[in-house]
């Protein structure tokens, strides 16, 4: 019977703990270098380049292993124009200029993806 009468209280953070966390977060944000924040844009471009290269490489390997189709369509990220590129028999590609957001990438005939310098 006593087991049913025991109430469990939900633990919560005290006001002091919340203030300590906010103070630490404020100190860290004020003392970080601004260069680190500016490099985030470059990291996003590298990530997009890596993603496009990975998709193209997978399609080339599939096309080399599967000789039955003359061309294979590679779908790119949602914000990229064109939405897809084609890999032809033997792993060859037509050269493409792909625009993802504000960055432009070039895919050559061998499937190598490079970032076009602005």
Protein Blocks (a to p, Z undefined) as FASTA:
>chain_A
ZZmmpccddddddfklmmmmmmmmmmmmmmpcfklmmmmmmmmmmmmmmmmmmmmmmmmm
mmmmmmmbfbdcddddfkbccfbdcddehhiacdddddehjaccdddfkopacdddZZ
